[in-house]
Amino acid sequence: MKRKILIVDDEPNIVMTLEYTFKKKGLEVLIARDGSEALQILEHQVPDVILLDIMMPNVDGYQTLKFIKDNPKLKNIKVAFLTAKNKLSDIEKGLELGADKYLTKPFSIKKIVSEIFELIN
């Protein structure tokens, strides 16, 4: 069975780059442009890992992660934040809420791929 990643980000260029890369690496890729879209997808599909931005319209990454971790069906999904918020307080908040990894933008695509595969293998 193909592993699934849900990419949640409101920046189209980042989404396109990540989608292309992860498809090439053999993953099924789901896309959400904000937290509320991600939560709609999660009602019907359970990915192996979620790559989640923090600063998005409607529902931000922190709220999205809280919802995931509070839901018994979703709480075991691995979640990595990918965000421009790189202050220590942001990183601590993300990890306290239950993120498995905290990656910052700008990013190396090679590093993102290696971090994501570390989470799902």
C-alpha positions in Angstrom: 0.0 0.0 0.0 1.3 3.4 -0.9 2.2 5.8 1.9 0.3 9.0 2.0 1.4 12.5 2.8 -0.9 15.5 3.4 0.7 18.8 2.5 -1.0 21.8 4.1 0.3 25.1 2.9 -1.1 28.3 1.3 1.9 29.0 -0.9 1.3 27.5 -4.3 5.0 27.3 -5.3 5.9 25.4 -2.1 3.0 23.0 -2.6 3.9 22.3 -6.2 7.5 21.7 -5.4 6.7 19.4 -2.5 3.9 17.6 -4.4 6.2 16.9 -7.4 9.1 15.7 -5.1 7.0 13.4 -2.9 5.2 11.8 -5.9 8.6 11.1 -7.5 9.6 9.4 -4.2 6.5 7.1 -4.5 4.1 8.7 -2.0 0.5 9.5 -2.6 0.1 13.2 -2.1 -3.0 15.0 -0.7 -3.1 18.8 -0.8 -4.8 21.4 1.5 -4.5 25.1 1.2 -5.4 25.8 4.8 -6.3 24.2 8.1 -10.0 23.9 7.4 -9.4 22.2 4.1 -7.0 19.8 5.8 -9.6 18.9 8.4 -12.1 18.2 5.7 -9.6 15.8 4.0 -8.9 14.1 7.3 -12.6 13.3 7.7 -12.2 10.8 4.8 -8.5 9.9 4.6 -5.8 9.2 7.1 -2.3 10.0 5.8 0.9 8.5 7.3 2.3 12.0 7.7 1.2 15.6 7.5 3.5 18.5 6.5 1.9 21.5 8.0 2.5 25.3 7.7 1.6 27.5 10.7 0.6 30.8 9.1 -2.4 30.2 7.0 -5.8 31.8 6.4 -8.9 30.5 8.2 -7.5 27.8 10.5 -3.8 28.1 11.3 -1.3 25.2 11.8 -1.5 25.3 15.6 -5.3 24.9 15.6 -5.1 22.2 13.0 -2.5 20.3 15.0 -4.5 20.6 18.2 -7.6 19.2 16.4 -5.5 16.3 15.0 -4.0 15.4 18.4 -7.4 15.7 20.1 -9.0 13.2 17.7 -8.6 9.5 18.6 -8.7 8.5 15.0 -6.0 11.0 13.9 -3.8 11.5 17.0 -1.1 8.9 15.9 -0.5 10.6 12.5 3.1 11.9 12.3 3.1 15.7 11.9 5.9 18.0 10.8 5.6 21.7 10.8 7.2 23.5 7.9 7.1 27.2 8.6 8.8 30.6 8.5 8.2 31.0 12.2 11.7 30.2 13.6 11.8 31.8 17.0 12.5 29.5 19.9 9.1 30.2 21.4 7.4 29.2 18.2 9.4 26.0 18.0 8.6 25.1 21.6 4.9 25.8 21.1 4.8 23.6 18.0 6.5 20.7 19.8 4.4 21.1 23.0 1.3 20.8 20.8 2.5 17.5 19.6 4.5 18.1 16.4 7.0 15.3 15.7 9.3 17.7 13.8 9.7 21.4 13.3 11.3 22.4 10.0 11.8 26.0 9.0 11.6 27.9 5.7 13.5 28.5 3.5 14.3 24.8 3.3 16.4 22.3 1.5 14.1 19.9 -0.4 16.6 17.1 0.3 16.4 17.7 4.1 12.6 17.8 4.0 12.4 14.5 2.1 14.9 12.9 4.5 13.0 14.2 7.6 9.6 13.0 6.3 10.9 9.5 5.4 12.5 9.3 8.9 9.0 9.9 10.4 7.2 7.3 8.3 9.8 4.5 8.2 
